[in-house]
Amino acid sequence: MDKLTVALARELGRDAKQVANVITLLDDGATIPFIARYRKEKHGSMDDQLLRQLSDRLSYLRNLEGRKEEIRTAIENQGKLTEELSQAIDNAATLAEAEDLYRPYKQKRRTRATMAREKGLEGLAQLLFAQKRNGPAPEEAARDHIDPQKGVETVEGALQGANDIIAEWLSDDAAIRKTLRELMLRQGSLHSVAATEEDSVYRLYYDFTLPLRRLSGYQVLAINRGEGEGKLKVSVQLDRQSALVPLCRAVVRPGAPAMAFVKTAAEDAYDRLIFPSLEREVRTLLTQEASEGAIHTFALNLRPLLMQPPVKGKVTMGLDPGYRMGCKVAVVDATGKVLDTAVVYPTHGQRQKEECIRTLSQLIARRHVECIAIGNGTASRETERMTAELIRRMGGGVSYMVVSEAGASVYSVSPLAAEEFPQFDVNLRSAVSIARRLQDPLAELVKIDPKAIGVGQYQHDMPQARLSQALDGVVEDCVGAVGVDANTASPSLFQRVSGITAATAKNLVHYREEKGAFQSRKELLKVRGLGPKAYEQCAGFIRVPESKQVLDRTGVHPESYAAAQALLEECGFTLQDVEKGTLEHLPEKAEAMGLETLAQRIGTGVPTLRDILRELCKPGRDPRDELPPPLLRTDVMEMKDLKPGMELQGTVRNVVDFGVFVDIGVHQDGLVHISKLPQRVRHPSQLLQVGDVVTVWVEKVDEGKKRISLTMCGVPPLA
């Protein structure tokens, strides 16, 4: 088994054979959702997140090995590769360590040391750096290297050149850099001061110092942004003497005539070369770690947002609020098909507001609307008040929910929206999207770049390619978990299915439009671009409700149909029982027979057997149905209605490093600081996720700054 596989298995705490199996599957083109769902016996039932971690780490280690080979070849071409150096390159655990080893051999721009070598002073530097006890004094040695023709006219000039060469040697020494880098990370602090006299959102960091080891990711990203906007000056601080002690101990030989000279060169190396370089490295490292943390938080938030329970089977009205252009209205049926559109003006005065209520009442009655989705953007507050009044006048029967409209404007101007709704202007497209977000958040949100959905922090400061990769993985996992209806899915939804490309997604819809509804999973193979390999990856995630083969309507993979039928026969059931939904006792019967024995009989593993049992008992199940339903409202509150101690129910809208933002129905989300959570945790995501319905208490309201402080620790004491 190769070294890389063993290293990965050790890092992840998994069996090396299982890790090797995953690597083989990935190299063969299998996707993470497919591996997670349908190859559990191969990897010991790792979940999709662990598999993605394995995949990411595999890419890093392979890149590291590739870079090591490049470095080894470059040094070998210079004729300077020793067995000891080759071994050190092999043992480098990070790219930084590998680059440190390559540093002395890298082509450099013209430096002070380069110019000193051109003057023939490298021999002097070597003589002094050797620090022989019987060696000459620096001044005496320097006299032998005075050469006006080479530009060395004085003893001082010769010594300065030798100093520059020694300083560069020390700066390029991998062991010294590693020692001082670790010291900086252990004992250093990040310091920021104001770069301007004007007040700004960065005022918390106008005189800020915190040890590097205690910095939170959001602080690093905030400080970076403040520096980029010219509001902050930032530096890394490290006690100079603490750094010089290990440096001088490593290179200075007490008692030698050149000792003081080498010590001075070491101090110059630290001040001029090593510290500035390590400061840049450490800040880059802090930024990378903060970015990875923020990307992880974004992915954690995105998953439950996509997996929010849909409001199924209800005619829904979408309201996209606005001032000047009015409130755009779209009514969609239970399947998301647009039934009606309108534009009303609830903010243009009392007469227009009355007309708005009359128009919407007629629409609701004519189209039998049961739910209203209100976008949370501009004029949302006024639109919500109008909606609450509308519901009261109608005597109830309708409820509403304020939904995040993040990304709706991005979608409405996209080529996809233009293709889907060529007859509507961009504003009406947004209203349709808002209505559909309430009906089926996943199906609608897959049409939007995940970065535009707005459940992260500092997402625009992230490495965009890495952020997209992580978020696209989350979308793919969610689509795989829910499954896709072959006869209703949009190209955007198809494209997120394991193994399906953008071109194939369009071909699927085109085939459906041309030939009619799919009648079986096997028919997917007739679609252009969907060959056997793609079929293997995608088939289990695509449902065909119209198929005569009941297993086509479930999450059972076609490769396991024979096993599923054998299981039913062993337990005394048939496919007709699956269709009737009368298999609630199947798991008990299987358990009684012994899962391992049963798995052997039907030719599969126990993990796959468990999955088949779950699918047969609830064919076509939607995991979102098992979650608490979304919080629908019929009345509205305003910020001025909030009082300290008030108990409210709300929905978690965002989870960040320092707390959670909760929608309590007053347009402005309230913050539950991490210190106000009911349990002490390192990160709020350990307790809560986006979409959770929670009970909170109002702690403080600042209407001027539009800030609401909430707590989940019970009724706060009155001030």
C-alpha positions in Angstrom: 0.0 0.0 0.0 1.5 3.4 -1.0 2.8 6.0 1.5 0.1 8.5 0.5 -2.7 6.1 1.3 -1.2 5.2 4.7 -0.8 8.9 5.5 -4.4 9.7 4.6 -5.7 6.8 6.6 -3.7 7.9 9.7 -4.9 11.5 9.4 -8.6 10.5 9.0 -8.5 7.7 11.5 -9.8 5.2 9.0 -8.8 1.8 7.7 -6.1 2.1 5.1 -7.9 -0.5 2.8 -11.1 1.6 2.9 -9.1 4.7 2.0 -7.4 2.9 -0.8 -10.9 1.8 -2.1 -12.1 5.4 -2.1 -9.0 6.6 -3.9 -9.6 4.0 -6.6 -13.2 4.9 -7.0 -12.3 8.6 -7.3 -9.6 7.9 -9.8 -12.2 5.9 -11.8 -14.4 8.9 -12.1 -17.0 8.1 -9.4 -18.6 11.1 -7.7 -18.8 11.7 -3.9 -22.6 11.3 -3.7 -22.4 8.0 -5.6 -19.6 6.7 -3.5 -21.3 7.8 -0.2 -24.7 6.3 -1.2 -23.9 3.2 -3.2 -20.4 2.0 -2.3 -20.7 1.8 1.5 -19.2 -1.6 1.8 -16.0 -0.3 0.1 -15.4 2.6 2.6 -17.1 1.6 5.8 -20.1 4.0 5.5 -18.1 7.2 5.5 -20.5 10.2 5.0 -20.3 12.6 2.1 -18.5 15.3 4.2 -15.7 12.9 5.3 -15.4 11.7 1.7 -15.0 15.3 0.5 -12.4 15.9 3.2 -10.5 12.8 2.0 -10.8 14.0 -1.6 -9.5 17.5 -0.8 -6.6 16.1 1.3 -5.8 13.6 -1.4 -5.5 16.5 -3.9 -3.3 18.5 -1.5 -0.9 15.5 -0.9 -0.7 14.7 -4.5 0.1 18.3 -5.3 2.7 18.2 -2.5 4.3 15.1 -4.0 4.4 16.7 -7.4 6.0 19.8 -6.1 8.6 17.8 -4.2 9.6 16.1 -7.5 9.9 19.4 -9.2 12.1 20.7 -6.4 14.2 17.6 -6.4 14.7 17.8 -10.2 15.5 21.5 -10.2 18.2 21.0 -7.5 19.6 17.9 -9.2 19.9 19.9 -12.5 22.2 22.3 -10.6 24.3 19.3 -9.5 23.7 20.1 -5.8 21.3 17.3 -4.7 22.7 15.3 -1.9 21.3 12.2 -0.3 20.6 14.1 2.9 18.8 16.9 1.0 16.8 14.4 -1.0 15.7 12.7 2.3 14.7 16.0 3.8 12.6 16.8 0.7 10.9 13.4 1.1 10.1 14.1 4.7 8.6 17.6 4.1 5.0 17.4 5.5 3.8 20.7 4.0 4.4 22.9 0.9 6.0 25.5 3.2 8.6 23.1 4.4 9.3 21.9 0.9 9.7 25.5 -0.4 12.0 26.3 2.6 14.3 23.5 1.4 14.3 24.8 -2.1 14.8 28.4 -1.1 18.7 28.4 -1.2 18.6 27.0 -4.8 15.9 29.1 -6.2 16.8 31.7 -8.9 16.7 35.1 -7.1 16.4 38.6 -8.2 19.5 40.8 -7.7 20.1 41.2 -4.0 22.8 42.8 -1.8 24.2 39.3 -1.3 24.3 38.8 -5.1 26.3 42.0 -5.6 28.7 41.1 -2.7 29.4 37.7 -4.4 30.1 39.5 -7.7 32.7 41.4 -5.8 34.4 38.2 -4.7 33.4 38.4 -1.1 31.9 34.9 -0.7 35.2 33.5 0.5 35.4 36.1 3.2 31.9 35.3 4.3 32.7 31.6 4.5 35.9 32.3 6.5 34.1 34.5 9.0 31.0 32.3 9.3 33.2 29.2 10.1 34.2 31.1 13.3 37.4 29.1 13.9 38.9 29.7 17.4 42.3 30.3 15.8 40.9 32.3 12.9 41.7 35.9 12.0 39.8 38.9 13.4 37.1 40.2 10.9 39.1 43.4 10.1 42.3 41.4 9.5 40.5 39.0 7.2 38.8 41.8 5.3 42.1 43.5 4.4 43.0 40.5 2.2 39.7 41.0 0.2 40.1 44.7 -0.7 40.1 45.0 -4.5 39.3 48.4 -5.9 38.9 46.9 -9.4 35.9 44.8 -8.1 34.5 47.8 -6.2 35.8 46.7 -2.7 37.8 49.7 -1.6 37.7 49.6 2.2 37.7 47.1 5.1 34.2 48.3 6.0 32.9 47.7 2.5 34.3 44.1 2.5 32.8 43.4 5.9 29.4 44.8 4.8 29.4 42.5 1.8 30.3 39.5 3.9 27.5 40.5 6.3 25.0 40.6 3.4 26.0 37.1 2.2 25.8 35.5 5.7 22.4 37.2 6.3 21.0 35.7 3.1 22.4 32.3 4.1 20.6 32.5 7.4 17.4 33.7 5.8 17.5 30.7 3.4 18.2 28.1 6.1 15.1 25.8 6.3 15.7 24.8 9.9 16.0 28.4 11.1 12.9 29.5 9.3 10.9 26.5 10.7 12.0 27.3 14.2 11.2 31.0 14.0 7.9 30.4 12.1 6.8 28.1 14.9 7.9 30.6 17.5 6.0 33.4 15.8 2.8 31.3 15.6 3.2 30.4 19.3 4.2 33.7 20.8 3.4 36.3 18.1 0.4 38.8 18.1 -1.6 40.5 15.4 -1.7 44.3 15.9 -3.9 46.8 14.1 -4.3 50.5 14.4 -6.4 53.1 12.7 -5.1 54.4 9.4 -7.7 57.1 9.3 -9.4 59.5 11.8 -12.9 58.9 10.5 -15.2 56.4 12.2 -16.0 53.2 10.4 -17.3 49.7 10.9 -13.7 48.7 11.8 -13.5 50.9 14.9 -13.2 47.7 17.1 -9.8 47.2 15.4 -8.5 50.8 15.7 -6.2 49.7 18.6 -6.3 45.9 18.6 -3.8 43.3 19.7 -4.4 39.6 20.2 -2.1 36.6 20.2 -2.1 34.7 16.9 -3.1 31.5 18.6 -6.3 33.1 20.0 -7.5 34.9 16.8 -10.8 33.9 15.4 -11.2 33.5 11.6 -13.8 36.3 11.4 -11.4 38.7 13.1 -8.6 37.9 10.6 -11.0 38.4 7.7 -12.4 41.7 9.1 -8.9 43.1 9.7 -7.8 42.1 6.2 -10.8 43.8 4.7 -10.2 46.9 6.8 -6.5 47.0 5.7 -7.6 46.6 2.1 -10.0 49.5 2.4 -7.3 51.7 3.9 -8.9 51.9 7.3 -6.3 49.9 9.2 -2.6 49.4 9.5 -1.7 45.8 10.4 1.4 44.1 11.6 2.6 41.0 13.3 4.4 41.5 16.6 7.0 39.2 18.1 9.4 40.0 20.9 12.7 40.6 19.1 15.0 39.2 21.8 12.9 36.0 22.1 13.5 35.4 18.4 17.2 36.3 18.4 18.0 33.9 21.2 17.3 30.6 19.2 18.7 32.2 16.1 22.1 33.2 17.6 22.3 30.0 19.6 22.0 28.1 16.3 24.8 30.0 14.4 27.1 31.9 16.9 30.1 30.1 18.3 31.2 31.7 21.6 34.9 32.5 21.9 35.7 32.8 18.1 37.2 36.1 17.0 34.4 36.4 14.4 31.6 35.7 16.9 30.4 39.3 17.3 30.5 39.8 13.6 28.3 36.7 12.9 26.0 37.8 15.7 25.5 41.2 14.1 24.9 39.4 10.7 22.3 37.2 12.4 20.5 40.2 13.8 20.6 41.9 10.4 19.2 38.7 8.8 16.3 38.6 11.3 15.4 42.3 11.0 15.8 42.8 7.3 15.0 39.4 5.8 13.6 36.8 8.1 11.0 38.7 10.1 9.4 40.5 7.2 9.3 37.3 5.2 7.8 35.2 8.0 5.3 38.0 8.8 4.0 37.8 5.2 3.9 34.0 5.4 2.1 33.9 8.8 -0.5 36.4 7.6 -1.1 34.3 4.5 -1.4 31.3 6.7 -3.9 33.0 9.0 -5.9 34.2 6.0 -5.9 30.7 4.5 -7.1 29.1 7.7 -9.7 31.8 8.2 -10.9 31.4 4.7 -11.2 27.6 5.1 -13.1 28.1 8.3 -15.4 30.6 6.6 -15.9 28.3 3.7 -16.7 25.4 6.1 -19.2 27.7 7.9 -20.8 28.7 4.6 -21.2 25.1 3.6 -22.6 24.2 7.0 -25.2 27.0 6.6 -26.0 26.2 2.9 -26.8 22.5 3.6 -29.8 23.1 5.9 -31.0 26.1 3.9 -31.2 23.8 0.8 -32.8 21.1 2.9 -35.5 23.3 4.3 -38.8 21.5 4.4 -40.9 22.4 1.3 -44.4 23.7 1.5 -45.8 21.0 -0.8 -49.1 21.0 -2.7 -50.1 24.6 -2.0 -50.9 27.3 -4.5 -48.5 30.1 -3.5 -48.3 33.8 -4.1 -44.8 35.4 -4.3 -44.3 39.1 -3.5 -41.2 40.9 -4.5 -41.4 44.2 -2.6 -40.2 47.5 -3.9 -40.8 51.2 -3.6 -40.6 53.1 -6.9 -41.3 50.1 -9.2 -44.0 48.7 -6.9 -44.5 45.2 -5.5 -44.2 42.5 -8.1 -46.7 39.6 -7.7 -46.7 36.0 -9.1 -49.1 33.2 -8.3 -47.8 29.7 -8.9 -49.7 26.4 -8.7 -48.7 23.4 -6.5 -46.1 22.3 -9.1 -44.6 25.8 -9.5 -46.3 26.7 -12.8 -47.1 30.4 -13.1 -50.9 31.1 -13.0 -51.0 34.8 -12.7 -48.9 38.0 -12.3 -49.5 41.6 -11.3 -47.8 44.7 -10.0 -49.2 46.6 -7.0 -48.1 49.7 -5.1 -48.7 49.3 -1.3 -46.2 52.0 -0.4 -47.5 54.8 -2.7 -50.2 56.1 -0.4 -53.5 54.9 1.3 -55.5 54.8 -2.0 -52.9 52.6 -3.7 -52.6 50.4 -0.6 -56.4 49.8 -0.6 -56.2 49.0 -4.3 -53.4 46.6 -3.7 -55.4 44.8 -1.0 -58.4 44.5 -3.3 -56.3 43.2 -6.2 -54.5 40.6 -4.1 -57.7 39.5 -2.4 -59.3 38.9 -5.8 -56.2 36.9 -6.9 -56.2 34.8 -3.7 -59.9 34.0 -4.1 -59.7 33.3 -7.9 -56.5 31.1 -7.7 -57.2 29.6 -4.2 -53.9 30.8 -2.8 -53.0 29.2 0.5 -49.5 30.7 1.2 -47.8 34.0 0.6 -44.0 34.3 0.3 -42.6 37.8 0.8 -39.0 38.7 -0.2 -37.0 40.2 2.6 -35.5 43.1 0.5 -36.4 46.7 0.1 -39.9 47.6 1.3 -40.4 44.2 2.8 -41.5 45.7 6.1 -44.3 47.7 4.5 -45.3 44.8 2.3 -45.5 42.5 5.4 -47.7 44.9 7.2 -50.0 45.1 4.2 -50.1 41.3 4.0 -51.0 40.9 7.7 -53.9 43.5 7.2 -55.0 41.6 4.0 -55.2 38.3 5.9 -57.2 39.9 8.8 -59.7 41.4 6.3 -60.1 38.1 4.6 -60.8 36.4 7.9 -57.7 34.1 7.7 -57.3 31.0 5.6 -53.9 32.3 4.3 -50.5 32.4 6.0 -47.3 34.0 5.0 -43.6 33.7 5.4 -40.8 36.2 4.8 -38.1 34.4 2.7 -34.6 35.4 1.9 -34.5 36.8 -1.6 -30.7 36.6 -1.7 -29.7 35.7 -5.2 -33.2 36.3 -6.6 -32.1 39.3 -8.6 -29.1 37.4 -9.8 -31.4 34.6 -11.1 -33.9 37.1 -12.6 -31.3 38.6 -15.0 -29.6 35.3 -15.8 -29.9 33.6 -19.2 -31.6 30.7 -17.4 -34.4 32.9 -16.2 -34.7 34.5 -19.6 -35.0 31.1 -21.2 -37.5 29.9 -18.6 -39.7 33.1 -18.6 -39.1 35.0 -21.8 -42.5 36.7 -21.5 -41.8 38.3 -18.1 -39.6 41.2 -17.2 -36.8 40.6 -14.6 -38.9 41.9 -11.7 -41.7 39.4 -12.2 -39.2 36.6 -12.6 -38.0 37.5 -9.1 -41.5 37.2 -7.7 -41.9 33.7 -9.3 -38.5 32.6 -7.7 -39.6 33.9 -4.3 -42.9 31.9 -4.5 -41.1 28.8 -5.5 -38.5 29.2 -2.8 -41.3 28.6 -0.3 -42.7 25.6 -2.2 -39.4 23.8 -2.8 -36.3 25.7 -1.7 -33.9 23.1 -3.1 -35.4 23.0 -6.6 -35.3 26.8 -6.8 -32.0 27.6 -5.1 -30.0 25.2 -7.4 -30.6 27.8 -10.2 -28.5 30.3 -8.3 -24.8 30.5 -7.7 -24.4 29.3 -4.1 -22.2 32.3 -3.3 -25.1 34.6 -4.0 -27.4 32.9 -1.5 -26.0 34.9 1.4 -25.6 32.5 4.3 -21.8 33.0 4.9 -19.4 35.6 6.2 -16.9 37.5 4.1 -17.7 35.3 1.2 -16.4 37.8 -1.3 -13.0 37.7 0.4 -12.6 33.9 -0.1 -10.6 32.1 -2.8 -13.5 31.9 -5.2 -12.5 28.7 -6.9 -12.2 26.9 -3.6 -15.5 28.4 -2.3 -17.3 27.3 -5.4 -15.9 23.8 -5.2 -17.0 23.4 -1.6 -20.5 24.9 -2.1 -21.1 23.0 -5.3 -20.3 19.8 -3.4 -23.0 20.7 -0.8 -25.6 21.3 -3.5 -24.7 18.0 -5.2 -25.0 16.2 -1.8 -28.4 17.7 -1.1 -29.8 17.0 -4.5 -28.6 13.4 -4.1 -30.2 13.1 -0.7 -33.6 14.3 -1.9 -33.6 12.7 -5.4 -34.8 14.2 -8.7 -38.1 13.6 -10.6 -37.1 12.7 -14.1 -40.3 14.2 -15.5 -40.4 17.6 -13.7 -36.7 18.4 -13.0 -35.3 21.6 -14.6 -31.9 21.5 -16.4 -30.5 23.3 -13.3 -31.6 20.5 -11.0 -30.5 17.7 -13.4 -27.1 19.4 -13.6 -26.6 18.9 -9.9 -27.2 15.2 -10.1 -24.1 12.9 -9.7 -22.5 12.2 -13.1 -24.7 14.6 -15.2 -23.0 17.5 -17.1 -24.7 20.7 -18.1 -25.0 19.5 -21.7 -26.5 16.2 -20.6 -29.0 18.0 -18.3 -30.3 20.0 -21.3 -30.4 16.8 -23.4 -32.6 15.2 -20.7 -35.1 18.0 -20.8 -35.0 18.1 -24.6 -35.6 14.4 -24.8 -38.6 14.7 -22.4 -40.1 17.5 -24.4 -39.7 15.6 -27.7 -40.6 12.1 -26.7 -42.8 12.7 -23.7 -42.4 11.6 -20.0 -39.8 9.1 -19.1 -41.4 5.7 -18.5 -38.4 3.9 -16.9 -34.9 4.5 -15.6 -33.5 2.4 -18.5 -35.0 5.0 -20.9 -32.4 7.5 -19.6 -29.8 5.6 -21.6 -31.5 6.8 -24.8 -30.6 10.4 -24.0 -27.6 11.7 -25.9 -24.5 12.0 -23.8 -25.8 9.7 -21.0 -23.7 6.5 -21.4 -23.3 3.5 -19.1 -20.8 5.3 -16.8 -23.0 8.4 -16.4 -26.0 6.1 -15.9 -24.2 4.2 -13.2 -23.5 7.5 -11.3 -26.9 9.1 -11.8 -29.6 6.4 -12.0 -30.1 5.9 -8.2 -30.7 9.6 -7.7 -33.3 10.0 -10.4 -36.9 8.9 -9.7 -39.4 8.0 -12.5 -42.9 8.1 -10.8 -44.6 7.0 -14.0 -42.6 3.8 -14.3 -44.3 0.4 -14.0 -41.2 -0.8 -12.2 -41.9 0.4 -8.6 -38.2 0.3 -7.8 -37.7 3.1 -10.4 -39.6 5.3 -8.0 -37.2 4.7 -5.1 -33.6 5.4 -4.2 -32.6 1.7 -4.8 -29.9 1.7 -7.5 -30.7 -0.4 -10.6 -27.7 -2.6 -9.9 -29.4 -3.6 -6.6 -32.8 -4.5 -8.1 -32.1 -8.2 -8.1 -31.0 -7.9 -4.4 -34.1 -6.0 -3.5 -36.4 -8.6 -5.1 -34.5 -11.4 -3.5 -34.9 -9.6 -0.1 -38.6 -9.4 -0.6 -38.9 -13.1 -1.5 -36.8 -14.1 1.5 -39.1 -12.1 3.8 -42.3 -13.3 2.1 -43.3 -10.1 0.2 -43.6 -8.9 -3.4 -43.1 -5.8 -5.4 -46.9 -5.2 -5.2 -46.4 -4.8 -1.4 -43.9 -2.0 -2.1 -46.5 -0.3 -4.3 -49.2 -0.6 -1.7 -46.9 0.8 1.0 -47.6 -2.2 3.3 -44.1 -3.1 4.3 -43.8 -1.3 7.7 -42.9 -4.7 9.3 -40.2 -5.6 6.8 -37.3 -4.2 8.8 -38.4 -6.2 11.9 -38.6 -9.4 9.9 -35.2 -8.8 8.3 -33.7 -8.2 11.7 -35.2 -11.4 13.1 -33.6 -13.3 10.2 -30.2 -11.8 10.9 -29.0 -9.0 8.6 -25.6 -10.6 8.0 -27.1 -13.9 7.0 -29.7 -12.1 4.8 -27.1 -9.9 3.1 -25.1 -13.0 2.2 -28.2 -14.7 0.7 -29.2 -11.8 -1.5 -25.6 -11.0 -2.5 -25.0 -7.6 -0.9 -23.4 -6.0 2.1 -25.2 -5.1 5.3 -25.0 -1.3 4.8 -26.6 -1.6 1.3 -29.2 -4.0 2.8 -30.2 -1.4 5.4 -30.6 1.2 2.6 -32.7 -1.1 0.5 -34.9 -1.8 3.6 -35.4 1.9 4.2 -36.3 2.6 0.6 -38.8 -0.3 0.3 -40.6 0.8 3.4 -40.9 4.4 2.3 -40.6 4.4 -1.5 -39.7 7.8 -2.9 -39.3 9.3 0.6 -38.2 12.9 0.9 -35.8 13.3 3.9 -37.0 16.9 4.3 -40.5 15.7 5.3 -39.0 14.5 8.6 -37.9 18.0 9.5 -40.0 20.6 11.5 -42.2 22.6 9.0 -41.3 26.2 8.3 -42.7 28.9 10.6 -45.6 30.5 8.8 -47.2 33.8 10.2 -50.5 35.6 10.0 -49.6 38.8 11.8 -46.7 41.2 12.0 -44.6 42.8 14.7 -42.3 45.8 14.4 -39.1 46.6 16.1 -40.8 49.1 18.4 -43.0 46.3 19.7 -40.0 44.4 21.2 -39.4 44.7 24.9 -36.6 43.2 27.0 -37.7 39.8 28.4 -40.2 39.1 25.6 -40.3 35.5 24.5 -40.5 34.8 20.8 -40.1 32.0 18.3 -37.9 32.6 15.3 -36.0 30.9 12.5 -32.2 30.7 12.4 -31.1 32.6 9.2 -27.3 32.5 9.5 -24.7 30.8 11.7 -21.3 32.6 12.0 -18.3 32.3 14.2 -19.6 34.7 16.9 -23.2 33.6 17.1 -26.5 33.1 15.2 -28.9 35.5 13.5 -32.5 34.7 14.1 -35.5 36.0 12.1 -38.2 36.8 14.8 -40.6 38.4 12.3 -39.6 42.1 12.7 -37.6 42.4 9.4 -34.3 42.9 11.2 -32.7 39.7 12.3 -31.6 39.5 16.0 -28.2 38.2 17.1 -27.8 35.5 19.7 -24.1 35.9 20.6 -22.2 32.7 21.2 -22.1 33.6 24.9 -25.9 33.6 25.0 -26.4 30.1 23.6 -27.9 27.6 26.0 -24.7 25.5 26.0 -21.0 26.5 26.0 -19.6 25.5 22.5 -16.6 26.3 20.4 -18.7 27.2 17.4 -22.4 27.9 17.2 -22.8 25.3 14.4 -22.3 22.6 17.1 -25.8 23.5 18.4 -27.8 25.2 15.6 -28.2 25.3 11.9 -29.9 27.4 9.3 -33.7 26.8 9.3 -33.9 25.7 13.0 -37.0 27.0 14.7 -35.9 28.3 18.2 -37.2 30.0 21.3 -35.4 33.3 22.1 -35.8 36.1 24.6 -35.2 39.8 23.8 -32.3 41.2 25.7 -31.7 44.6 24.2 -33.1 46.7 21.3 -31.3 49.6 19.6 -33.7 51.0 17.1 -31.2 53.7 16.0 -28.6 51.2 15.0 -31.2 48.6 14.0 -29.7 46.0 16.4 -31.5 43.4 18.4 -29.7 41.4 21.0 -31.3 38.0 21.8 -30.6 35.2 24.3 -31.4 31.6 24.4 -30.5 31.3 28.1 -33.9 32.1 29.5 -35.6 35.4 30.4 -32.8 38.0 30.9 -32.9 40.1 34.1 -34.4 43.6 33.6 -31.9 46.4 33.6 
